[in-house]
Amino acid sequence: MTGRNLSLPLLLSVSDVTRLIRESLEDQFRDIWIEGEVSNLRAPTSGHLYFTIKDKQSQLRAVFFRSGVSRLRFMLREGMAILARGRISVYEPRGEYQLVIDSVEPQGIGALQLAFEQLKERLAQEGLFDEARKRPLPPFPRTVGIVTSVTGAAIRDIVAVLRRRCPLVHVLIAPVPVQGEGAAERIAAAIIELSIIPDVEVLIVGRGGGTLEDLWAFNEEVVVRAIVQSRVPVVSAVGHEIDVTLSDFAADYRAPSPSAAAEAVVPVLDELVERLDEVSIRLLRTMQTFLVMQRHRLDMFLRILRETRFRMQAQSQRLDELSEGLLRSLTERLTLLHRGMMERRHALLTQSPHNRIRTSFVLLPQLCKRLEQEARRGLIHRRQSVAAHMTALDALSPLDILKRGYSILQTVPTGHVVRRVSEVAVGEELHARLAEGRLLCLVKKVLPHPVS
């Protein structure tokens, strides 16, 4: 305890009690380390982190403000075991005590190593380390760009190896700090600037060996992305073979050391010249052999060409003979066709509708005269036949019978023709139709038998 005088008035407000407890806790637990497991992690848009630190028996609320979060090299995750440094305070609106964190370290693994693993996993998921996107190194580069410190041993080793192996190669150096504050941004900018120079065909990016902290600039995300965005292939030459950085995973080629990077980038000029001499000799021998083979082939082709010419001459003569025979055959055939055509033309003219019509015009008056005579005879015959039929009809006509003194009796109301005396009664009126006119008669007596 701090020995503070705790004599208090009898009546206190909730705020007074809460404030007194906060002051007491802050005085007593001003700078402490707490180990535990992260739970219920929340990251609102404010940038602060809120979570609970717990062990098997208890838990403690914690808050990590944005100013401290921005200094973290790794990301807090649910279930992570940590060591948190801070002070105990009270959040007065809810009356809850909590740990206000100043710094955090992961348990069981260093902060840098954890940050390395987390960033490696995230960038790998984006495909920045995929082998498919890596490009081959140019076999004979004329200009090599180097991004490193000009005060370290790495630049001397690289330049020495380049000059020894290929004195003709041009070297462009972008001097940058390789560790410390702002080194990663300088390295990334130099990579982009060198890669856009048209003459530069390959880049070497690296430095000498050191601790994880010394090499950390080559683990920064900005450097990794600059290597991926480079227009030309990039060789990573960071530290020694046992040193591994994220730049090694992103580069198109990873060299175990700066000297090895220079050896991988350029060939040995003397060996190249010697190899060119060997290739030239082999090429000359191959060309001589090829020319001899081609001469043999040419002689064979000439012989075949002569034989082909003879065969073509014979075939040409044969073609002339066949052409003449074909011409004769066509001429005879055309003559026969012309003769047949003339015969058919004569036959067609004989059967021509024009000629037949002209002949018919000569016969037409005669036929018309004969038709008129036949029509007259037929008309006279039919008139005589009609007269005979009319005479026969007149003989059978009831009117003709009436002319001979007969009459036709009909009942007055219905006009029924009376054929029997049983069809009329005494006192009934009848019409008597004569040859000329009618009579109205009255039946006075009906005689059953005809009067003699």
C-alpha positions as a printed NumPy array, in Angstrom:
array([[   0.   ,    0.   ,    0.   ],
       [   1.107,    3.565,   -0.534],
       [   0.248,    4.707,    2.949],
       [  -2.398,    7.101,    1.71 ],
       [  -4.775,    8.422,    4.378],
       [  -7.996,    6.482,    3.861],
       [ -10.149,    8.402,    6.322],
       [ -13.263,    8.991,    4.238],
       [ -16.534,   10.816,    4.774],
       [ -19.548,    8.684,    5.629],
       [ -21.476,    9.535,    2.421],
       [ -19.83 ,    8.928,   -1.   ],
       [ -21.221,    8.928,   -4.529],
       [ -20.623,    6.053,   -6.926],
       [ -18.32 ,    8.3  ,   -8.974],
       [ -16.296,    9.188,   -5.853],
       [ -15.808,    5.548,   -4.939],
       [ -14.906,    4.597,   -8.48 ],
       [ -12.391,    7.447,   -8.759],
       [ -10.767,    6.56 ,   -5.454],
       [ -10.461,    2.896,   -6.457],
       [  -8.921,    3.925,   -9.828],
       [  -6.362,    6.173,   -8.153],
       [  -5.492,    3.479,   -5.649],
       [  -5.049,    0.797,   -8.334],
       [  -3.045,    3.081,  -10.611],
       [  -0.711,    3.954,   -7.774],
       [  -0.219,    0.357,   -6.702],
       [  -0.091,   -1.307,  -10.169],
       [   1.614,    1.401,  -12.207],
       [   4.019,   -0.802,  -14.242],
       [   3.4  ,   -4.563,  -14.301],
       [   3.884,   -7.532,  -16.635],
       [   1.035,   -9.994,  -17.097],
       [   1.125,  -13.258,  -19.005],
       [  -1.929,  -15.003,  -20.382],
       [  -3.963,  -15.915,  -23.435],
       [  -5.78 ,  -13.465,  -25.725],
       [  -9.549,  -13.979,  -25.765],
       [ -12.592,  -12.074,  -27.105],
       [ -10.393,   -9.902,  -29.33 ],
       [ -12.194,   -6.905,  -30.874],
       [ -10.735,   -4.396,  -33.359],
       [ -13.18 ,   -1.508,  -34.012],
       [ -12.587,    1.157,  -36.648],
       [ -10.983,    3.438,  -34.051],
       [  -7.798,    1.359,  -34.286],
       [  -7.811,    0.399,  -30.581],
       [  -7.779,   -3.269,  -29.545],
       [ -10.051,   -4.647,  -26.803],
       [  -9.631,   -8.169,  -25.463],
       [  -9.394,  -10.316,  -22.356],
       [  -6.213,  -11.827,  -20.916],
       [  -7.017,  -15.095,  -19.22 ],
       [  -5.459,  -18.145,  -17.614],
       [  -7.076,  -21.334,  -16.338],
       [  -8.649,  -19.664,  -13.264],
       [  -9.222,  -15.967,  -14.022],
       [  -9.499,  -13.317,  -16.704],
       [  -8.693,   -9.62 ,  -16.948],
       [ -10.058,   -7.046,  -19.37 ],
       [  -7.399,   -5.205,  -21.398],
       [  -7.246,   -2.273,  -23.794],
       [  -4.399,   -1.521,  -26.24 ],
       [  -4.713,    1.991,  -27.665],
       [  -3.977,    2.814,  -31.323],
       [  -0.678,    4.588,  -30.595],
       [   0.769,    1.357,  -29.205],
       [  -0.884,   -0.904,  -31.799],
       [   0.813,    1.   ,  -34.636],
       [   4.238,    0.028,  -33.19 ],
       [   3.489,   -3.706,  -33.218],
       [   5.445,   -5.74 ,  -35.768],
       [   2.998,   -8.656,  -35.504],
       [  -0.772,   -9.022,  -35.226],
       [  -2.571,  -10.141,  -32.104],
       [  -4.761,  -13.167,  -32.696],
       [  -7.369,  -15.058,  -30.73 ],
       [  -5.772,  -17.656,  -28.433],
       [  -2.231,  -16.196,  -28.686],
       [  -0.074,  -16.47 ,  -25.539],
       [   1.437,  -13.046,  -24.728],
       [   3.388,  -11.011,  -22.203],
       [   1.672,   -7.639,  -21.738],
       [   3.209,   -4.654,  -19.99 ],
       [   1.009,   -1.853,  -18.653],
       [  -0.908,   -0.456,  -15.714],
       [  -4.109,   -1.35 ,  -13.902],
       [  -6.85 ,    1.251,  -14.181],
       [ -10.625,    1.502,  -13.833],
       [ -13.045,    2.279,  -16.641],
       [ -15.268,    4.577,  -14.597],
       [ -18.49 ,    4.515,  -16.754],
       [ -18.864,    0.794,  -16.029],
       [ -16.855,    0.565,  -12.809],
       [ -14.642,   -2.195,  -14.281],
       [ -10.941,   -2.499,  -13.701],
       [  -8.749,   -3.254,  -16.742],
       [  -5.163,   -3.451,  -17.939],
       [  -4.095,   -0.484,  -20.07 ],
       [  -1.326,   -2.   ,  -22.213],
       [   1.846,   -0.165,  -23.28 ],
       [   3.622,   -3.024,  -25.112],
       [   3.081,   -6.698,  -25.967],
       [   5.481,   -9.562,  -26.65 ],
       [   4.501,  -13.067,  -27.829],
       [   5.356,  -15.943,  -25.526],
       [   7.494,  -18.808,  -26.835],
       [   8.596,  -16.925,  -29.972],
       [  10.145,  -13.51 ,  -30.566],
       [   8.068,  -10.619,  -31.843],
       [  10.136,  -10.324,  -35.018],
       [   9.909,  -14.035,  -35.747],
       [   6.147,  -13.968,  -35.215],
       [   5.807,  -10.914,  -37.454],
       [   7.923,  -12.729,  -40.052],
       [   5.655,  -15.798,  -40.017],
       [   2.429,  -13.778,  -40.091],
       [   3.543,  -11.572,  -43.009],
       [   4.921,  -14.576,  -44.881],
       [   1.581,  -16.371,  -44.58 ],
       [  -0.427,  -13.331,  -45.719],
       [   1.78 ,  -12.555,  -48.737],
       [   1.877,  -16.218,  -49.738],
       [  -1.923,  -16.266,  -49.793],
       [  -1.797,  -13.329,  -52.245],
       [   0.44 ,  -15.39 ,  -54.565],
       [   3.532,  -13.184,  -54.242],
       [   5.751,  -16.222,  -53.623],
       [   4.333,  -18.46 ,  -56.373],
       [   6.972,  -20.128,  -58.529],
       [   4.793,  -19.672,  -61.618],
       [   5.284,  -15.882,  -61.592],
       [   9.084,  -16.001,  -61.293],
       [  11.121,  -15.149,  -64.391],
       [  14.379,  -16.683,  -65.666],
       [  17.564,  -14.635,  -65.459],
       [  18.897,  -13.209,  -68.75 ],
       [  21.829,  -15.354,  -69.991],
       [  24.059,  -12.43 ,  -71.105],
       [  23.014,   -9.174,  -69.396],
       [  24.764,   -6.017,  -70.565],
       [  23.708,   -3.877,  -67.564],
       [  23.238,   -5.054,  -63.961],
       [  21.549,   -2.947,  -61.28 ],
       [  22.61 ,   -3.309,  -57.636],
       [  20.575,   -2.146,  -54.614],
       [  22.676,   -2.251,  -51.44 ],
       [  24.805,   -0.152,  -49.109],
       [  28.007,    1.275,  -50.625],
       [  29.786,    1.051,  -47.247],
       [  29.369,   -2.671,  -46.674],
       [  31.427,   -5.641,  -47.842],
       [  28.581,   -6.942,  -49.993],
       [  28.986,   -4.272,  -52.71 ],
       [  32.743,   -4.905,  -52.909],
       [  32.217,   -8.651,  -53.266],
       [  29.522,   -8.23 ,  -55.919],
       [  31.474,   -5.734,  -58.037],
       [  34.69 ,   -7.769,  -57.729],
       [  33.   ,  -10.935,  -58.942],
       [  31.248,   -9.092,  -61.787],
       [  34.517,   -7.524,  -63.01 ],
       [  36.399,  -10.79 ,  -62.723],
       [  33.798,  -12.861,  -64.543],
       [  32.659,  -10.334,  -67.172],
       [  34.575,   -7.036,  -67.401],
       [  32.302,   -5.831,  -70.204],
       [  29.152,   -5.716,  -68.073],
       [  27.845,   -2.294,  -67.004],
       [  26.984,   -1.823,  -63.329],
       [  24.459,    0.679,  -61.924],
       [  24.473,    1.025,  -58.121],
       [  21.615,    2.51 ,  -56.067],
       [  23.145,    3.213,  -52.636],
       [  20.658,    2.689,  -49.822],
       [  20.771,    2.042,  -46.072],
       [  20.158,   -1.646,  -45.422],
       [  19.009,   -1.402,  -41.811],
       [  17.47 ,    1.075,  -39.436],
       [  14.524,    3.44 ,  -39.621],
       [  13.313,    4.118,  -43.194],
       [  15.682,    1.587,  -44.786],
       [  12.857,   -0.553,  -46.216],
       [  11.237,    2.4  ,  -47.98 ],
       [  14.598,    3.474,  -49.479],
       [  15.311,   -0.064,  -50.704],
       [  11.839,   -0.394,  -52.299],
       [  12.148,    2.985,  -54.056],
       [  15.595,    2.073,  -55.418],
       [  14.294,   -1.238,  -56.805],
       [  11.504,    0.513,  -58.703],
       [  13.786,    3.304,  -59.963],
       [  16.462,    0.921,  -61.275],
       [  13.94 ,   -1.476,  -62.842],
       [  12.388,    1.227,  -65.031],
       [  15.766,    2.147,  -66.609],
       [  15.588,    0.598,  -70.115],
       [  19.206,   -0.634,  -70.158],
       [  18.97 ,   -2.54 ,  -66.85 ],
       [  18.253,   -6.233,  -67.468],
       [  18.579,   -7.725,  -63.968],
       [  18.777,   -6.495,  -60.355],
       [  20.791,   -7.716,  -57.364],
       [  19.201,   -6.72 ,  -54.036],
       [  20.949,   -7.588,  -50.775],
       [  23.484,   -7.008,  -48.051],
       [  25.937,   -8.912,  -45.838],
       [  24.981,  -11.147,  -42.941],
       [  23.611,  -10.084,  -39.566],
       [  21.011,  -10.778,  -36.917],
       [  17.285,  -11.003,  -37.609],
       [  16.97 ,   -7.379,  -36.527],
       [  19.793,   -6.344,  -38.895],
       [  18.15 ,   -8.086,  -41.857],
       [  14.629,   -6.97 ,  -41.007],
       [  14.411,   -4.298,  -43.749],
       [  14.316,   -7.155,  -46.314],
       [  11.34 ,   -8.653,  -44.479],
       [   9.237,   -5.515,  -44.81 ],
       [   6.12 ,   -5.73 ,  -47.002],
       [   7.07 ,   -2.657,  -49.033],
       [  10.342,   -4.313,  -50.167],
       [   8.617,   -7.593,  -51.03 ],
       [   6.021,   -5.818,  -53.165],
       [   8.687,   -3.727,  -54.915],
       [  10.552,   -6.92 ,  -55.88 ],
       [   7.335,   -8.408,  -57.278],
       [   6.556,   -5.205,  -59.221],
       [  10.046,   -4.948,  -60.737],
       [  10.121,   -4.846,  -64.544],
       [  13.235,   -7.045,  -64.663],
       [  14.174,  -10.218,  -62.764],
       [  15.471,   -9.719,  -59.23 ],
       [  18.199,  -11.741,  -57.464],
       [  17.987,  -11.744,  -53.673],
       [  21.404,  -11.787,  -51.963],
       [  20.633,  -11.12 ,  -48.293],
       [  23.12 ,  -12.418,  -45.711],
       [  24.509,  -15.922,  -45.84 ],
       [  22.917,  -19.194,  -46.883],
       [  21.426,  -19.79 ,  -43.414],
       [  19.751,  -16.359,  -43.42 ],
       [  16.226,  -16.391,  -44.832],
       [  14.15 ,  -13.271,  -45.551],
       [  10.845,  -12.646,  -47.291],
       [  12.79 ,  -11.012,  -50.122],
       [  14.245,  -14.456,  -50.864],
       [  10.741,  -15.874,  -51.372],
       [   9.616,  -12.992,  -53.602],
       [  12.764,  -12.746,  -55.748],
       [  13.049,  -14.498,  -59.095],
       [  16.292,  -16.125,  -57.903],
       [  17.701,  -16.551,  -54.4  ],
       [  21.498,  -16.537,  -54.027],
       [  23.129,  -17.898,  -50.852],
       [  25.444,  -14.844,  -50.674],
       [  26.176,  -11.578,  -52.512],
       [  29.152,  -13.191,  -54.304],
       [  26.989,  -16.093,  -55.421],
       [  24.446,  -13.606,  -56.724],
       [  27.077,  -11.992,  -58.959],
       [  28.146,  -15.428,  -60.205],
       [  24.53 ,  -16.306,  -61.023],
       [  23.905,  -13.073,  -62.912],
       [  26.83 ,  -13.004,  -65.398],
       [  28.831,  -15.764,  -67.076],
       [  32.627,  -15.969,  -67.06 ],
       [  33.718,  -14.032,  -70.15 ],
       [  36.854,  -16.12 ,  -70.743],
       [  34.848,  -19.326,  -70.485],
       [  32.252,  -17.798,  -72.746],
       [  34.889,  -16.855,  -75.351],
       [  36.431,  -20.316,  -75.115],
       [  33.033,  -21.891,  -75.476],
       [  32.288,  -19.631,  -78.436],
       [  35.527,  -20.762,  -80.069],
       [  34.554,  -24.387,  -79.535],
       [  31.089,  -23.691,  -80.841],
       [  32.55 ,  -21.859,  -83.851],
       [  34.77 ,  -24.854,  -84.687],
       [  31.881,  -27.251,  -84.245],
       [  29.682,  -24.97 ,  -86.307],
       [  32.317,  -24.789,  -89.085],
       [  32.631,  -28.579,  -89.161],
       [  28.904,  -28.949,  -89.097],
       [  28.551,  -26.47 ,  -91.96 ],
       [  31.199,  -28.272,  -94.002],
       [  29.459,  -31.59 ,  -93.447],
       [  26.148,  -29.959,  -94.234],
       [  27.509,  -28.417,  -97.459],
       [  28.902,  -31.79 ,  -98.594],
       [  25.555,  -33.439,  -97.936],
       [  23.746,  -30.625,  -99.715],
       [  26.112,  -30.958, -102.736],
       [  25.279,  -34.674, -102.933],
       [  21.616,  -33.858, -102.694],
       [  21.972,  -31.178, -105.367],
       [  23.679,  -33.629, -107.739],
       [  20.914,  -36.133, -107.11 ],
       [  18.27 ,  -33.465, -107.711],
       [  19.984,  -32.399, -110.971],
       [  20.016,  -36.007, -112.159],
       [  16.379,  -36.385, -111.257],
       [  15.671,  -33.057, -112.971],
       [  17.3  ,  -34.241, -116.217],
       [  15.34 ,  -37.484, -116.124],
       [  12.217,  -35.536, -115.396],
       [  12.912,  -33.229, -118.363],
       [  13.253,  -36.208, -120.703],
       [  10.006,  -37.669, -119.407],
       [   8.323,  -34.303, -119.779],
       [   9.518,  -34.022, -123.405],
       [   8.14 ,  -37.481, -124.195],
       [   4.895,  -36.631, -122.441],
       [   4.754,  -33.332, -124.34 ],
       [   5.068,  -35.161, -127.668],
       [   2.412,  -37.616, -126.571],
       [   0.242,  -34.696, -125.563],
       [   0.578,  -33.174, -129.065],
       [  -0.513,  -36.456, -130.637],
       [  -3.469,  -36.765, -128.321],
       [  -4.402,  -33.141, -128.977],
       [  -4.398,  -33.667, -132.726],
       [  -6.464,  -36.862, -132.407],
       [  -8.871,  -35.085, -130.103],
       [  -9.185,  -32.218, -132.585],
       [  -9.958,  -34.622, -135.44 ],
       [ -12.464,  -36.495, -133.341],
       [ -14.145,  -33.291, -132.307],
       [ -14.276,  -32.079, -135.928],
       [ -15.895,  -35.314, -137.12 ],
       [ -18.294,  -35.253, -134.245],
       [ -19.253,  -31.652, -134.969],
       [ -19.796,  -32.484, -138.659],
       [ -22.149,  -35.336, -137.761],
       [ -23.986,  -33.16 , -135.294],
       [ -24.349,  -30.385, -137.904],
       [ -25.731,  -32.811, -140.49 ],
       [ -28.218,  -34.24 , -138.002],
       [ -29.204,  -30.746, -137.008],
       [ -29.927,  -29.781, -140.621],
       [ -32.072,  -32.909, -141.105],
       [ -34.035,  -32.135, -137.951],
       [ -34.413,  -28.525, -139.076],
       [ -35.932,  -29.655, -142.38 ],
       [ -38.299,  -31.994, -140.55 ],
       [ -39.295,  -29.231, -138.178],
       [ -39.958,  -26.862, -141.057],
       [ -42.142,  -29.516, -142.67 ],
       [ -44.157,  -29.891, -139.472],
       [ -44.026,  -26.195, -138.759],
       [ -47.267,  -24.787, -137.251],
       [ -46.917,  -21.822, -139.604],
       [ -47.062,  -24.05 , -142.674],
       [ -49.903,  -26.06 , -141.221],
       [ -51.843,  -22.884, -140.456],
       [ -51.226,  -21.552, -143.988],
       [ -52.575,  -24.827, -145.481],
       [ -55.539,  -24.677, -143.137],
       [ -56.331,  -21.131, -144.295],
       [ -56.701,  -22.503, -147.875],
       [ -59.123,  -25.234, -146.732],
       [ -61.064,  -22.997, -144.345],
       [ -63.414,  -21.336, -146.983],
       [ -64.302,  -24.717, -148.429],
       [ -65.019,  -26.128, -144.999],
       [ -67.122,  -23.073, -144.103],
       [ -69.199,  -23.5  , -147.274],
       [ -69.734,  -27.186, -146.578],
       [ -70.656,  -26.355, -142.971],
       [ -73.211,  -23.783, -144.163],
       [ -74.798,  -26.283, -146.581],
       [ -74.967,  -28.963, -143.909],
       [ -76.466,  -26.477, -141.452],
       [ -79.194,  -25.53 , -143.967],
       [ -80.051,  -29.146, -144.701],
       [ -80.16 ,  -29.885, -140.984],
       [ -82.406,  -26.892, -140.335],
       [ -84.901,  -27.931, -143.058],
       [ -84.963,  -31.467, -141.693],
       [ -85.599,  -30.278, -138.159],
       [ -88.374,  -27.906, -139.286],
       [ -90.132,  -30.773, -141.038],
       [ -89.753,  -32.94 , -137.936],
       [ -91.16 ,  -30.197, -135.705],
       [ -94.183,  -29.745, -138.019],
       [ -94.898,  -33.468, -137.891],
       [ -94.699,  -33.508, -134.126],
       [ -96.97 ,  -30.49 , -133.865],
       [ -99.548,  -32.207, -136.076],
       [ -99.435,  -35.288, -133.865],
       [ -99.745,  -33.146, -130.739],
       [-102.702,  -31.249, -132.187],
       [-104.419,  -34.589, -132.884],
       [-104.037,  -35.553, -129.262],
       [-104.882,  -32.099, -127.814],
       [-108.111,  -31.784, -125.752],
       [-108.78 ,  -28.508, -127.51 ],
       [-108.983,  -30.312, -130.814],
       [-111.544,  -32.72 , -129.303],
       [-113.599,  -29.746, -128.11 ],
       [-113.651,  -28.476, -131.686],
       [-115.462,  -31.655, -132.652],
       [-118.476,  -30.79 , -130.376],
       [-117.374,  -32.123, -127.013],
       [-117.233,  -30.201, -123.731],
       [-115.594,  -30.54 , -120.307],
       [-117.651,  -30.294, -117.119],
       [-116.051,  -28.896, -113.966],
       [-117.433,  -28.291, -110.487],
       [-117.899,  -24.627, -109.716],
       [-116.097,  -24.239, -106.422],
       [-113.098,  -26.514, -107.075],
       [-112.822,  -26.789, -110.834],
       [-112.827,  -30.566, -110.5  ],
       [-113.401,  -32.369, -113.867],
       [-116.577,  -34.434, -113.717],
       [-116.179,  -37.926, -115.107],
       [-119.101,  -39.784, -113.442],
       [-122.675,  -38.827, -112.567],
       [-121.971,  -39.952, -109.057],
       [-119.654,  -37.003, -108.631],
       [-122.523,  -34.42 , -108.902],
       [-125.832,  -33.853, -107.2  ],
       [-129.173,  -32.387, -108.326],
       [-129.153,  -28.608, -108.049],
       [-125.321,  -28.35 , -108.265],
       [-123.842,  -25.808, -110.625],
       [-121.271,  -26.909, -113.185],
       [-119.085,  -25.171, -115.691],
       [-119.173,  -26.535, -119.238],
       [-115.994,  -25.666, -121.176],
       [-116.549,  -25.557, -124.953],
       [-114.232,  -25.027, -127.896],
       [-115.144,  -21.354, -127.615],
       [-116.298,  -20.011, -124.21 ],
       [-117.949,  -21.555, -121.133],
       [-121.472,  -22.341, -119.905],
       [-122.865,  -22.258, -116.356],
       [-125.257,  -25.21 , -116.017],
       [-127.643,  -26.347, -113.28 ],
       [-128.156,  -30.095, -112.718],
       [-131.872,  -30.827, -112.686],
       [-131.75 ,  -34.57 , -112.83 ],
       [-129.139,  -37.294, -112.602],
       [-129.653,  -40.22 , -114.904],
       [-127.779,  -43.358, -113.933],
       [-127.625,  -44.702, -117.446],
       [-126.786,  -42.883, -120.665],
       [-129.785,  -41.58 , -122.651],
       [-130.354,  -43.568, -125.849]])
